[in-house]
């Protein structure tokens, strides 16, 4: 007898986990700055992601459903960024753009918010699956409100793609765990398979580097569950999920891999992108989050784990000593993986970074803070479960489980308050049309929206590239974009632009003599040329690497089109096979139903306490804390830097002021380093980009130095006069440095002219071409 509709509804309502709604609320609370402010900042990588999403949307509207070529990037010469950089988040941003009243800027913001909500939900369901719903709620708060997830990635760096990929980590682990345990009914197990495949694929398709990190961790998790016996008889479902995930996005990674030698990838080596320059100290990892000074262009912050996160994780270190159980064996993986990730962020792991092939492409060891935060969230869930279970064992204390759960949540959220007040940004982002970001590139260093021209075709010159004025002018007219180099046309030749699209240009030519049609488009594998429908060879013009086509005399029609290559065709074929396999598995696979894992629900009293804690936090933040700027953030007045440790008042050629410096130590041993932070302030808008230095000088001359192309990693021509900039230097003292007293100097110079700026003190007297900061004692290691 079929159950009535009412009975069916009641059955489903009884299975609803109300704590899941609290997890969503936690994600929305973490999104508070995005939800309460219009637009997005212009001076973080969020700006780059907006333009990439806009460019992909431009291609979609032009009829190219999967663009690999960005025709309007790199001075509008074109750039194959989407052939190499995972574009999933840009598709999501354009999906939001389809909603009424939403533009691409709001679409990018929507991806940030969606990521935070998925981070909270994922951490919750993983913590619930391994331990209990209350433990899952603490895991959701610990992960979503960890400094890297809450502030560093979305606000300080603005890296939408990496942020979204990291936010999916807990969901991917949860689905893989459930798949290998065979938990749930037949339909649920199919959902676990789809979830494991799609979340793994989405991480890789969102961010290349974090996709590799996630793949390695998920593979290690599968091995762990197999070795410890948790996977039982479902050993091969792990490789099956990985294989399906890889196959359904093969259209992306196979061409990116096989065509890797077609572009320059200069993202490793000495300097800012050298992993050796970006290790963290254990002190910084364990430090509480800084209260932000909104008077700085980019407030100084710690790359830290979050004090509540690691404090609440400490009791989980007792897990290895608990009686043997499946839960213990599974949780132990997250414990060991988290410890390993922490070690990889410390200088002691340098040999590992040097020996493991490809690790240098991660560039910043602190990138691993995101995955570490996911591992740490499971620790906090384990600690919470141990604590609440102990209270339940002691009957007289069981009534305190709800209040303690509320305290744990408020502990995490309270220490995150300084990070919920990121720097202000303008309410109007500005234009996002191709003309807008072509003009933006002329004024910025991020050509192609990458900092080092990462994906420039190997046939193109990388240095001293200049925009073609005629091409730029065509962006300001109502007609089609004109890619023709008309200065190279012979006398009497005419070229009419018939069509310009994201992946093609069509021309009508008329000339009394044969000529070479030269286009302002970089050559890259896939470009094909046709004259009157007949395919012809493309000539690559040096040194720029532009496309050129030989055209016979008379009236001709020329088509230049970006097409698939064998590598791309192979990727599409494998993806089609992968999606077909997914469909076949869905309809053919008949998993054995299991009640191994019943749905855990949150007790009403615990749910009420947790919800009350979140409500109290929301009310106190909105009504009490938000109006008080001095409580969890402050703002240095123009011309001041309140966090400075050693104040100064030194001016360089009356353009730039050095407000002071911080110094990690006045004693150092040979082979060690000292950290210097300078605080700069622009006195007037500048038309010249200056360089900076910090030198350690002894009796025999220069002993150590750190020079920067852009002080504070920001061109001086773009320094605001209302805010200061902090500027970190790492002075590595060579191991053979002689003991003694050395002087620490700082200054500014013009690299091309080899001229240093003159420094003046507060009375206007000349100091010299550098400022003496402090004396440093180099002492023996004995």
Secondary structure, 3 states (H helix, E strand, C coil): CCCCHHHHHHHHHHHCCCHHHHHHHHHHHHCHHHHHCCCCCCCCHHHHHHHHHHHHHHHHHCCCCCCCCECCCCCCCCECHHHCCCCHHHHHHHHHHCCCCCCHHHHHHHHHHHHHHHHHHHHHHHHHHHCCHHHHHHHHHHHHCCHHHHHHHHHHHCCHHHHHHHHCHHHHHHHHHHHHHCCECHHHHHHHHHHHHHHHHHHHHHCHHHHHHHHHHHHHHHHHHHHCCCCCCCCHHHHHHHHHHHHHCHHHHHHHHHCHHHECCCCCCCCCCCHHHCCECHHHHHCCCCCEECCECCCCCCCCCCHHHHHHHHHHHHHHHCCCCHHHHHHHHHHHHHHHHHHCCEHHHHHHHHHCCCHHHHCCHHHHHHHHHHHHHHHHHHHHHHHHHHHHHCHHHHHHHHHHHHHHHHHHHHHCHHHHCCCCCCCCCCCCCHHHHHHHHHCCCCHHHCCCCCCCECCCCCCCCCCCHHHHHHCCCCCCCCCECHHHCCCCCEEEEEEEECCEEEEEEEECCCEEEEEEEECCCCEEEEECCEEECEEEECCCCEEEEEECCEEEEEEEEECCCHHHHHHHHHHHHHHHHHHHHHHHCCCCCECCCCCCCCCHHHHHHHHHHHHHHHHHHHHHHCCCHHHHEECCCCCCCCCCCEEEEEEECCCEEEEEEEECCCEEECCCEEEEEEEEEECCCCCCCCEEEEEEEECCEEEEEEEECCHHHCCHHHCCCCCEEEEEEEEECCCCCCCEEEEEEEEEEECCCCEECCEECCCCCEEECCEEEEEEEEECCC
